[in-house]
Amino acid sequence: MAFNLDMFPYPWTEPAAQELLTRLSQIHPTSKAAQFVATTVGMDPGYIHWEQPVVYVWIEILTKASTEGLLRAMVQKQHDLLKDSSPHKVFLADLLENKRPAYGSDPRDLVGAPNFIANDDEVMEPEALLYYDDLTLPIGKVRGLISTLQKLMEYAPSVCRLVVDFNGQTGHGTGFRIGPDLLLTNWHVLTNPYTKQRCSTVTAEFGYEDNGQGGALSSTLIPCDVASIVTDKADDWAVIKTTTAMPDAWPILKLSEACEPKLHEPAYIIQHPGGERKRMGFVRNQVSFFDTRVTHYLTDTQAGSSGSPVWNADGCLIALHHAGGRPQEVVGKPPVSKNEGIRISRVVAGLQAAGVDIA
């Protein structure tokens, strides 16, 4: 059954319906913003309990909108408000046209909770207070930030969008080059986490980026060999080989040179959120937790960011991003989401155990 906006009741078991919940929670991560959207299409605010985490507010809104036949109007309104550059606009347009939207490849349960390995995505008070109220940077640290961004710009060509086909259902994720013909991503990008079906084709799209002036650069499509896939479901990593040579100009990110994460250090992510053009998460991005297996950080991500590389301020790999948390308001601070990545040292150990040669 394919989800469409005229269905009743709201089909919570459908992945596209769950992804709509996730995306609306990301676009409007406060109850006040959600209430604005709901009331603009004629929903009576008295039927919604607004004093609860925003994801539960959106669950009530979507359920009520489906019951009252307002869901399509609400999605249309949201679509029209978004800028053309928004990574959410294509997804909403597909729903409005009754198309099967691209699969976001970020497994969640019926209330939008991500599949965290350590603890969960609840943002605790110390994490919410990491930012205080100051978004400025001491002038003495500006030179270091410039150095970090310059390094990441050098590494950016190694990051690609993955377009994955599951026998007619399209999925999106992110991957990056770790060998002459080898890409690293997540298990759940190459395997549908709901049906456990392995992908039928994979294409890596390099240079899927904007030109900095509102236009688009031309990208390069590289087919991949699905027979070469090696995965680890428990640690959510996967590697796949390309079938054609990649240009030497695209750097190889050497996993053997990975670093240990440090508490409260920045975590930078180059990603394809929502399957859209390449973006970098670089603000409000502290590491808030790590153990021998995973690290948590507060850098912004979206569905489609799965499989992205995570760097520290020295431009050193620390994690493979695999799960994005739900936006939450804590102690009156702006909404923040906690995310989880698999530590590169853990991925390296798994690759070596599987007999995969890495740089």
C-alpha positions as CSV (number, residue, x, y, z in Angstrom):
1,M,0.0,0.0,0.0
2,A,1.4,3.4,-1.0
3,F,0.8,6.3,1.3
4,N,-1.2,9.3,0.0
5,L,-2.5,12.4,1.7
6,D,-6.2,11.5,1.4
7,M,-6.0,8.3,3.4
8,F,-8.0,7.8,6.5
9,P,-7.1,6.9,9.2
10,Y,-3.5,8.2,9.1
11,P,-1.4,5.1,8.1
12,W,1.3,5.2,10.8
13,T,2.8,1.9,9.7
14,E,3.8,3.3,6.3
15,P,7.4,4.5,6.1
16,A,6.4,7.6,4.1
17,A,3.8,8.6,6.7
18,Q,6.5,8.2,9.4
19,E,8.9,10.3,7.4
20,L,6.4,13.0,7.0
21,L,6.2,13.2,10.8
22,T,10.0,13.4,11.1
23,R,10.3,16.1,8.5
24,L,7.5,18.3,9.9
25,S,9.1,18.0,13.3
26,Q,12.4,19.2,11.8
27,I,10.8,22.0,9.8
28,H,8.7,23.2,12.8
29,P,10.5,22.0,16.0
30,T,8.4,24.0,18.5
31,S,4.7,23.6,19.5
32,K,4.1,27.3,18.7
33,A,5.3,26.8,15.1
34,A,3.3,23.6,14.7
35,Q,0.2,25.3,16.0
36,F,0.6,28.1,13.4
37,V,0.7,25.5,10.6
38,A,-2.3,23.6,11.9
39,T,-4.5,26.7,12.5
40,T,-3.8,28.2,9.1
41,V,-5.6,25.3,7.4
42,G,-8.6,25.6,9.8
43,M,-7.8,23.0,12.5
44,D,-9.3,23.8,15.9
45,P,-6.3,24.2,18.3
46,G,-8.5,23.1,21.2
47,Y,-8.2,19.4,20.1
48,I,-4.4,19.3,20.4
49,H,-2.4,19.0,23.6
50,W,0.3,21.6,23.0
51,E,2.3,21.2,26.2
52,Q,4.3,18.1,25.2
53,P,7.3,17.2,23.1
54,V,6.9,18.5,19.6
55,V,7.0,15.1,18.0
56,Y,3.9,14.1,20.0
57,V,2.2,17.4,19.0
58,W,2.8,16.5,15.4
59,I,1.4,13.0,15.9
60,E,-1.8,14.5,17.2
61,I,-1.9,17.1,14.4
62,L,-1.4,14.5,11.6
63,T,-4.0,12.2,13.1
64,K,-6.5,15.0,13.4
65,A,-5.7,16.4,10.0
66,S,-6.3,13.0,8.4
67,T,-9.6,12.6,10.3
68,E,-10.9,16.1,9.2
69,G,-9.6,15.9,5.6
70,L,-7.1,18.7,6.1
71,L,-3.9,16.8,5.6
72,R,-3.4,17.6,1.9
73,A,-4.1,21.3,2.5
74,M,-1.6,21.4,5.4
75,V,1.1,19.7,3.3
76,Q,0.4,22.1,0.4
77,K,0.7,25.1,2.7
78,Q,4.0,23.8,4.1
79,H,5.3,23.1,0.6
80,D,4.4,26.6,-0.6
81,L,6.2,28.2,2.4
82,L,9.5,26.4,1.9
83,K,12.3,27.9,-0.2
84,D,13.1,26.0,-3.4
85,S,16.5,25.1,-1.8
86,S,14.9,23.3,1.1
87,P,15.8,19.6,1.3
88,H,12.2,18.9,2.3
89,K,10.4,20.5,-0.7
90,V,10.8,17.6,-3.2
91,F,9.5,15.1,-0.6
92,L,6.4,17.2,0.0
93,A,5.9,17.7,-3.7
94,D,6.0,14.0,-4.3
95,L,3.3,13.4,-1.7
96,L,1.1,16.1,-3.2
97,E,1.3,14.5,-6.6
98,N,0.6,11.1,-5.1
99,K,4.0,9.9,-6.1
100,R,6.0,7.4,-4.1
101,P,8.6,9.6,-2.4
102,A,12.2,8.6,-2.2
103,Y,12.9,6.4,0.8
104,G,14.8,8.4,3.5
105,S,16.8,5.4,4.8
106,D,16.7,6.4,8.5
107,P,14.8,3.7,10.4
108,R,12.4,5.0,13.1
109,D,9.6,3.7,15.2
110,L,5.9,4.8,15.0
111,V,6.6,7.9,17.1
112,G,9.7,9.0,15.2
113,A,12.3,7.6,17.6
114,P,15.6,6.7,15.9
115,N,17.5,3.5,16.3
116,F,20.1,4.6,18.8
117,I,22.6,2.0,19.9
118,A,23.6,3.7,23.2
119,N,20.8,5.2,25.3
120,D,18.3,7.2,23.3
121,D,17.8,10.5,21.6
122,E,16.5,12.3,24.7
123,V,18.3,15.6,25.2
124,M,19.3,16.1,28.8
125,E,19.7,19.4,30.6
126,P,23.5,19.5,30.5
127,E,23.4,18.9,26.7
128,A,20.8,21.6,26.1
129,L,23.0,24.0,28.2
130,L,26.1,23.4,26.2
131,Y,25.4,26.4,24.0
132,Y,24.4,28.8,26.7
133,D,23.0,31.8,24.9
134,D,26.1,32.8,23.0
135,L,26.6,32.0,19.3
136,T,29.6,34.3,18.9
137,L,33.2,33.0,18.7
138,P,36.2,34.4,20.5
139,I,38.3,36.1,17.9
140,G,41.3,34.0,18.8
141,K,39.5,30.9,17.6
142,V,38.5,32.3,14.2
143,R,41.7,31.3,12.6
144,G,41.2,27.7,13.8
145,L,37.7,27.6,12.4
146,I,38.9,28.9,9.0
147,S,41.6,26.1,9.0
148,T,39.0,23.5,9.8
149,L,36.7,24.6,7.0
150,Q,39.5,24.7,4.5
151,K,40.4,21.1,5.4
152,L,36.8,20.0,5.1
153,M,36.5,21.7,1.7
154,E,39.4,19.6,0.5
155,Y,37.7,16.4,1.8
156,A,34.2,17.4,0.5
157,P,34.7,15.8,-3.0
158,S,35.0,12.4,-1.4
159,V,31.4,12.6,-0.1
160,C,28.7,11.4,-2.4
161,R,24.9,11.0,-2.6
162,L,23.8,7.4,-2.9
163,V,20.7,6.7,-5.0
164,V,19.6,3.2,-4.0
165,D,16.9,1.1,-5.7
166,F,14.9,-1.5,-3.9
167,N,13.1,-3.1,-6.9
168,G,11.3,0.1,-7.8
169,Q,11.4,2.0,-4.5
170,T,14.1,4.6,-4.5
171,G,16.2,5.3,-1.4
172,H,18.7,8.0,-0.6
173,G,21.8,8.1,1.6
174,T,25.3,9.5,1.9
175,G,28.6,7.7,1.4
176,F,32.3,8.5,1.2
177,R,35.4,7.2,-0.5
178,I,37.7,5.1,1.7
179,G,39.6,3.3,-1.0
180,P,40.4,3.4,-4.8
181,D,37.1,1.8,-5.6
182,L,35.5,1.5,-2.2
183,L,32.7,3.5,-0.5
184,L,31.5,3.5,3.1
185,T,27.9,4.0,4.2
186,N,25.3,2.5,6.6
187,W,23.8,-1.0,6.5
188,H,20.4,0.6,6.6
189,V,21.2,2.6,3.5
190,L,21.8,-0.5,1.4
191,T,19.2,-2.7,3.1
192,N,15.6,-1.6,3.6
193,P,15.4,-1.7,7.4
194,Y,11.6,-2.3,7.3
195,T,11.5,-5.2,4.8
196,K,15.2,-6.3,5.3
197,Q,15.4,-6.4,1.5
198,R,18.9,-5.8,0.0
199,C,19.1,-3.1,-2.7
200,S,19.0,-4.1,-6.4
201,T,21.1,-1.2,-7.7
202,V,23.2,1.6,-6.3
203,T,24.6,4.7,-8.0
204,A,27.0,7.1,-6.3
205,E,26.6,10.7,-7.4
206,F,29.6,12.8,-6.8
207,G,29.6,16.6,-7.0
208,Y,25.9,16.9,-6.4
209,E,26.3,20.4,-5.1
210,D,25.3,24.0,-5.5
211,N,27.6,26.6,-7.0
212,G,27.2,29.1,-4.1
213,Q,25.1,31.4,-6.2
214,G,21.8,29.6,-6.2
215,G,22.7,27.4,-9.2
216,A,23.8,23.8,-9.5
217,L,27.0,22.2,-10.5
218,S,27.1,19.2,-12.8
219,S,27.6,15.9,-11.0
220,T,29.2,12.6,-11.9
221,L,27.3,9.3,-11.7
222,I,29.3,6.2,-10.7
223,P,27.6,2.8,-10.8
224,C,28.3,0.4,-7.9
225,D,28.5,-3.4,-7.7
226,V,25.8,-4.7,-5.3
227,A,27.5,-8.1,-5.4
228,S,30.4,-6.5,-3.6
229,I,28.5,-5.3,-0.6
230,V,29.9,-6.3,2.9
231,T,27.8,-5.2,5.8
232,D,27.4,-5.3,9.6
233,K,23.8,-4.8,10.8
234,A,24.7,-4.5,14.5
235,D,27.2,-1.7,13.9
236,D,25.2,-0.3,10.9
237,W,28.1,0.0,8.4
238,A,28.4,-1.2,4.9
239,V,30.9,-1.0,2.1
240,I,30.4,-1.3,-1.6
241,K,32.7,-1.2,-4.6
242,T,32.3,1.0,-7.7
243,T,32.3,-0.6,-11.1
244,T,34.2,2.3,-12.8
245,A,37.3,4.1,-11.7
246,M,36.9,7.2,-9.6
247,P,39.1,10.3,-10.4
248,D,42.3,10.7,-8.4
249,A,41.1,14.2,-7.6
250,W,38.5,12.8,-5.2
251,P,40.4,12.2,-2.0
252,I,40.4,8.9,-0.2
253,L,39.4,9.4,3.5
254,K,41.8,7.1,5.4
255,L,40.1,5.3,8.2
256,S,43.5,4.3,9.6
257,E,44.1,7.9,10.4
258,A,40.9,8.3,12.5
259,C,40.9,10.0,15.9
260,E,39.3,9.5,19.2
261,P,36.3,11.8,20.0
262,K,36.6,14.2,22.8
263,L,33.8,15.5,25.0
264,H,32.4,18.9,24.0
265,E,34.7,19.1,20.9
266,P,33.0,20.2,17.6
267,A,31.6,17.5,15.2
268,Y,31.4,18.5,11.5
269,I,29.3,16.6,9.0
270,I,29.3,16.8,5.2
271,Q,26.1,15.2,4.1
272,H,23.2,15.0,1.6
273,P,20.2,15.7,3.9
274,G,16.9,14.6,2.4
275,G,18.9,13.3,-0.6
276,E,19.4,16.9,-1.7
277,R,22.6,18.8,-2.6
278,K,25.6,18.6,-0.4
279,R,25.6,20.5,2.9
280,M,27.8,20.9,5.9
281,G,26.7,20.8,9.5
282,F,29.1,23.1,11.4
283,V,27.2,25.1,14.2
284,R,25.9,24.1,17.6
285,N,27.8,20.8,17.0
286,Q,29.4,19.6,20.2
287,V,30.1,16.0,21.1
288,S,28.0,15.2,24.1
289,F,28.8,11.6,24.8
290,F,30.9,8.7,23.6
291,D,31.8,5.1,24.5
292,T,33.8,2.4,22.8
293,R,31.1,1.9,20.2
294,V,29.4,5.2,19.4
295,T,29.5,8.9,19.8
296,H,26.7,11.4,20.3
297,Y,26.8,15.0,18.9
298,L,24.3,17.8,18.4
299,T,25.1,18.6,14.7
300,D,22.1,19.0,12.5
301,T,21.2,16.1,10.2
302,Q,18.2,14.8,8.3
303,A,17.0,11.6,6.7
304,G,19.4,11.1,3.8
305,S,22.4,12.1,6.0
306,S,22.9,8.4,7.0
307,G,26.4,7.3,6.0
308,S,28.0,10.7,6.3
309,P,31.5,11.2,7.7
310,V,31.9,13.0,11.0
311,W,35.1,15.0,11.6
312,N,36.6,16.9,14.6
313,A,38.0,20.4,14.4
314,D,41.4,19.0,13.2
315,G,39.7,17.5,10.2
316,C,40.2,14.0,11.6
317,L,37.4,11.4,11.1
318,I,35.7,10.4,14.4
319,A,32.5,8.7,13.4
320,L,30.1,7.3,10.7
321,H,26.8,9.1,11.1
322,H,23.9,6.6,11.4
323,A,20.9,8.0,13.4
324,G,19.4,11.5,13.8
325,G,17.4,12.4,16.9
326,R,14.1,14.3,17.3
327,P,14.2,18.0,18.0
328,Q,13.5,18.8,21.6
329,E,13.1,21.9,23.8
330,V,14.8,21.6,27.1
331,V,15.1,24.2,30.0
332,G,13.7,26.9,27.7
333,K,16.5,26.6,25.1
334,P,16.0,26.5,21.3
335,P,15.1,23.0,20.0
336,V,18.1,20.8,19.6
337,S,18.5,17.2,18.3
338,K,21.0,14.6,19.5
339,N,22.5,12.3,16.8
340,E,24.6,9.2,16.9
341,G,27.5,7.9,14.9
342,I,29.5,4.7,14.9
343,R,33.0,5.3,16.0
344,I,35.5,4.9,13.1
345,S,37.7,2.6,15.3
346,R,34.7,0.3,15.7
347,V,34.1,0.3,11.9
348,V,37.8,-0.4,11.2
349,A,37.7,-3.4,13.6
350,G,34.6,-4.7,11.8
351,L,36.1,-4.2,8.3
352,Q,39.3,-6.0,9.3
353,A,37.4,-8.9,10.8
354,A,35.4,-9.2,7.5
355,G,38.7,-9.2,5.5
356,V,38.1,-5.8,3.8
357,D,41.3,-4.0,2.8
358,I,41.2,-0.3,3.8
359,A,43.5,2.7,3.5
